[in-house]
Amino acid sequence: MILPNRGAAAEALAAEFLQAQGLTIIARNYRCRGGEIDLIASDGDTLIFVEVRLRSDAAFGGAAESITVAKKRRLAFAAAHYLSRLNREPPCRFDAILLAALDPGRIEWLVDIDAT
């Protein structure tokens, strides 16, 4: 399968990785007026909002450093928007999948990052 860009390839790789860890992907590229969430997954009753970051060049910081305060605000806003559409609010958390390359062997999974 040929993907249109590296971002889409990174998100597909992250989704495959999370599914291999037993999570279920609920949505991809959830967008609202104030933000976007790359992946929404579930782990049992827990809803997980996942930010996927690919940085092959560390000159301007690595993948983790690219998740700025402004990006965290947009993630939190989009998550609140998504949750407002549900009948009940499940336990939830924010995770990040960090990639230095499009290599499944080089995935770093940060669980329960601070999104404030």
QUIBELGI-V812697 format. One record per residue. N is the residue number from 1. RES is the residue in three letters. SS is DSSP state (H for helix, E for strand, L for the rest). PHI is phi in whole degrees, -180 to 180 (999 if undefined). Layout:
[[N;RES;SS;PHI] [N;RES;SS;PHI]]
This chain:
[[1;MET;L;999] [2;ILE;L;-98] [3;LEU;L;-99] [4;PRO;L;-67] [5;ASN;L;-157] [6;ARG;H;-66] [7;GLY;H;-62] [8;ALA;H;-65] [9;ALA;H;-65] [10;ALA;H;-64] [11;GLU;H;-66] [12;ALA;H;-64] [13;LEU;H;-63] [14;ALA;H;-64] [15;ALA;H;-63] [16;GLU;H;-61] [17;PHE;H;-61] [18;LEU;H;-65] [19;GLN;H;-64] [20;ALA;H;-66] [21;GLN;L;-88] [22;GLY;L;99] [23;LEU;L;-85] [24;THR;E;-110] [25;ILE;E;-82] [26;ILE;E;-97] [27;ALA;E;-151] [28;ARG;E;-126] [29;ASN;E;52] [30;TYR;E;-72] [31;ARG;E;-124] [32;CYS;E;-138] [33;ARG;L;-58] [34;GLY;L;-106] [35;GLY;E;178] [36;GLU;E;-147] [37;ILE;E;-122] [38;ASP;E;-64] [39;LEU;E;-137] [40;ILE;E;-121] [41;ALA;E;-130] [42;SER;E;-127] [43;ASP;E;-129] [44;GLY;L;67] [45;ASP;L;-87] [46;THR;E;-88] [47;LEU;E;-93] [48;ILE;E;-123] [49;PHE;E;-97] [50;VAL;E;-116] [51;GLU;E;-99] [52;VAL;E;-109] [53;ARG;E;-127] [54;LEU;E;-117] [55;ARG;L;-137] [56;SER;L;-88] [57;ASP;L;-122] [58;ALA;H;-87] [59;ALA;H;-59] [60;PHE;H;-109] [61;GLY;L;101] [62;GLY;L;-83] [63;ALA;L;-62] [64;ALA;H;-65] [65;GLU;H;-68] [66;SER;H;-79] [67;ILE;L;-91] [68;THR;L;-80] [69;VAL;H;-59] [70;ALA;H;-62] [71;LYS;H;-64] [72;LYS;H;-61] [73;ARG;H;-63] [74;ARG;H;-67] [75;LEU;H;-63] [76;ALA;H;-62] [77;PHE;H;-63] [78;ALA;H;-64] [79;ALA;H;-64] [80;ALA;H;-62] [81;HIS;H;-63] [82;TYR;H;-61] [83;LEU;H;-64] [84;SER;H;-66] [85;ARG;L;-87] [86;LEU;L;-92] [87;ASN;L;-70] [88;ARG;L;-141] [89;GLU;L;-95] [90;PRO;L;-79] [91;PRO;L;-60] [92;CYS;E;-146] [93;ARG;E;-153] [94;PHE;E;-112] [95;ASP;E;-121] [96;ALA;E;-133] [97;ILE;E;-110] [98;LEU;E;-110] [99;LEU;E;-129] [100;ALA;L;-94] [101;ALA;L;-161] [102;LEU;L;-83] [103;ASP;L;-131] [104;PRO;H;-59] [105;GLY;H;-80] [106;ARG;H;-120] [107;ILE;E;-90] [108;GLU;E;-115] [109;TRP;E;-111] [110;LEU;E;-97] [111;VAL;L;-99] [112;ASP;L;60] [113;ILE;L;-76] [114;ASP;L;-79] [115;ALA;L;-103] [116;THR;L;-110]]
